[in-house]
Amino acid sequence: MRNFLFSKNLNYSLLFNYNRLQNHNFARYFHFNSTDDMAPQLSFPPQPAPSWIHTPEEILSLTDRYIVSAKALDDKVAALKDVSIDSVIKPLAYFENENYSLVYQLSFYGAVSPSKEIRDASTKSEEKLDNYSIEAGLREDVFKQIDKIYKETQNNDALDAELKKLIWKLDVTYKRNGLELPIEERKEVEKISKELANLSLRYNKNLNEQTEYLLFTKEELDGVPEDTFNGFEKQVIDGVEKYKMTFKYPDIFPVLKYCKVSETRKRAYIGDQNKCTPENSDILAEVVKLRSIFAQKLGYKNYSEFTLEQRMAKTSKVVLDFLNDLRTKLQPLAKIELEKLLNLKKEVTNNKNEEKLYIWDQRYFDTLLIETEYKINHQKIAEYFPMENTVAKMLEIYEKLFNLKFVEINGPDKSVWHEEVKQFAVWKLDNAEEPEFSGYIYFDLYPREGKYGHAAKFGIAPGYFDPKTGKHVRPVCALVCNFTKSTKEKPSLLKHDEVETFFHELGHGIHDLMGKTQFARFHGTAVARDFVEAPSQMLEYWTWDKNILRNLSSHYQTGKQISDELLDDLIKTKHVNGAIFNLRQLHFGLFDMKLHTVESSEVGKLDILHEWNQMREDISMISNGGELTKGYGSFGHLLGGYASGYYGYLYSQVFAADIYYSIFKKDPMDPAAGKRYRDIILKRGGSKDEMKILEELLGRKPNSEAFLKELGIVYSTL
């Protein structure tokens, strides 16, 4: 459930200028798409979609040309005598606007390309760009030009608000890069920044490329759904047939949820926790040390204070107070939930003296409790949510709510990086006679070797206003997931939590597609990290609405909708063991804060292995069984833009719940409410202060009443 913009290390992201591509015969990378079965005005998007035919050599060549072009613009800006918005800020902004797309695309290859050679080239490209970006972000001559304009305009209330924010953003980014430090210290900051960028690339590449697995006999997989282990690759070792379980979601989750054999669950859990180690666990330790030194050199108490300065929360005290207060409220509820699971374990194992529920037991007994007490069989429910039909109906919901039309691109005009990927052109229908093109979205839904292993929305090209044409250039994004593939016996079936996951990621995609800002750097999901999840989390509420779930459903064999009885039973489980789940989120959030609030003088004493395991046991109140694991070696958020930011998943739920209860709960499919939300929250992206647009939508400051009610902590009249 992550949102990638590919700009975590770019300082102001001057990217290779598409206008110059024509001089190098690069037009072949783009083409127009059409569909034959739609109304004519929806058949021909006015903007070309990306083409996916770059070779490894071209990826690196384009990267080098970008760096030359970006440096030339910096040199030109630095040499200017006439320093103004028109001579400095706008050229930088327009160059940035026009050229985010190519570098985003070149980086995206590393997460999805089926070719290892292309993925490797993508990683090398990103490393080159990171290093150049760090060097460019420390150019004092360019900074002085921008800073002069900033000082002249910061109190000019008549200036366009988005332009004013851009000037501030450019200026403050240079300052946060260390431009106000003495030259020798600046060089040290540059060196640390390059090391951090390189380590981040290595860590994430290791995650994407990992192919680790465990082998189990059929007996050791007792209880795992047959269609799951039948999909496992088989190996015969010493005459014994074994099944290969990878650590991809469709493999490991069913084992942890359904396997009756405790030792199998334990091996699977520990193996998953320790994947990509020791290399990634060592990388994280080095990153934590370097981040602490980096922050101290820039005058901050710790890396968390440096990071949070530009988030909604502002300080680590606010974050820690929020997380620890939640922990205090949730642990008494979790204690009751855990007692219930332990009693179930005693009953199942016929051992009344069983004293502990282990961490590898939790998913299994959680699933068993739902099946036995609430009569819910998630495998049976999944039969009502075949992938193709469910996704199509999800799109219909978004179409009605936000007045859109999704048009799938097929045939010779389809342009994708893998044959399984779906491509859509999206249109806004506010003016039925002249639909407005909103952009392209791709769905890459199934696992494969070398592919990003979780669920996320990737920004490929942000939108912006082009003053040369007087029109908006529309965005391109992709949803990358890892759902179970179809088999000869049955189609890909989505469990309810997977329906929720896809709805969430599609929410990120809609945030991108509905964005309409002047500048690319503020487009769509380019908002404060502790707000970015709120729009998608808000839309998760739709997947717990009885009428909506019924309309989404269609049994893969009979076509019948799911029964009211099944839906009622499912909805009753929404908050079952919710305190346990949220304590798990608190473990991640507090561990993240622990790593990034340590001061440089103390970082050498930090025992990350101990903290990970002890904090997990203390916060979740579930035993590790004495097993020390290195799950932080695959905690990709920490090196993927969420450092000192994981708390945002819980923090943004406050806003998500408030919006849903205040605007949509009465009628989730109210198109007037959807349009108002679309135009106030989604359209503006990061161009305006997040708290101000929340207040505009709600008519007041947001509060936590709905959030706490959802957690079962307080009960109100909402």
Helices and strands as residue ranges (DSSP letters): E 2-4, G 18-24, G 27-29, E 30-31, H 40-43, E 49-50, H 56-79, I 85-89, H 90-112, H 116-136, H 140-153, H 161-177, H 183-209, E 213-216, G 219-221, H 226-229, E 233-237, E 240-246, H 249-258, H 262-273, H 279-297, H 303-308, H 316-349, H 362-373, H 378-382, H 387-402, E 404-408, G 411-413, E 422-428, E 436-444, E 456-461, E 464-466, E 471-473, E 476-480, H 496-514, G 520-522, H 534-539, G 540-544, H 546-552, H 564-572, H 578-597, G 603-605, H 608-620, G 631-634, G 636-639, H 648-659, I 660-664, H 671-677, I 678-682, H 690-698, H 705-710
